[in-house]
């Protein structure tokens, strides 16, 4: 908080000290600002660096399995980055779900640590499985394990992030938003790349705020050892298997491969949302916590909050893209594609939300709702892909005002 306060005070001083030709009135201040030129490289580098901070540096992955290879960990991280590019609101829901679940009898740092697979139970010197928060407390009470002597400070020592590193990312994102605000105030042309990056930056602030106390990039869980000779671990620690999935999910998969198969493409596309909502899918595996884990049971009110938050985040994300409705585009076809795609990613989450709330629970109702929701999901993914492509292809022909920038923005610290 001190870092953020100092940054705000610095920005206020910079803005007040910005050079103008005549600063006698507020009106004249805005009429005669001091401009400087920027290159295409400045536009691309600032946007890409901010985008990277939003889809990589801001992501706090769960702890990998002790048996995971470096390639497996890298592949999983790239998968999370792709999800963050296609559906960044899903990352916000993931962060909010862990934040809601982190309400146990520890510090919030401890709660985040156990939710990400921080405590590994060892039996006869071999890793058995990660422990849920309730399981840790239950096993301690029964004397099956010793209470972990792991303080919040030691957890922070395992983390690859701290207030300074996180603060630097926030400063970069805040600078990016500030320079776009200055362009809007002085009626300077903003590129589609900057508009799309702004959408990621806005959602990134919420993700960072929710995950502020979650350890970053911890690679090894803390070992706790089974010490009871009278009790068996399988009687007290359950290994989850895939449970029942509602009719809509079954028919999603049936439509794609004509048989139930958890590894098909459609299942891979929809399971993150299903896991996060905890729709009767016990997802925790033995040696690691899945990325979009839904094994912690949520109350009905918390589940509704998560669903509504996801839809709201998608609306905000799409609405920011709609801000480029009247921007300059190289061709009319690209302008039309941008408008259609922006409207699609803004509206489809609400349509899916209404379908999920209204569909009948019989087989026919699930089939119809499932079919419609799969089509809408594919439309959403295609629209996001189109917007990502247009963000860069429209850079080939920019308005002359796009190369102008307010001179004082370069004085604001950024990466």
Secondary structure by P-SEA (a helix, b strand, c coil): caaaaaaaaaaaaaaaaccccccccaaaaaabbbbbbbcaaaaaaaaaaaaaaaaccccccccccccccaaaaaaaaaaaaaaaaacaaaaaaaaaaaaaaccccccaaaaaaaaaccbbbbccccccccccaaaaaaaaaacccccccccaaaaaaaccccaaaaaaaaaaaaaaaaaaaaaaaacccccaaaaaaaaaaaaaaaaaaaaccccccccccbbbbbccccccccccccccccccccaaaaaaaaaaccccccccaaaaacaaaaaaaccccccccccccccccccccccaaaaaaaaaaaaaaaaaaaaaaacccccccccaaaaaaaaaaaaaaacaaaaaaaaaacccccaaaaaaaaaaaaaaaaaaaaaaaaaaaaacccccccccccccccccccccccc
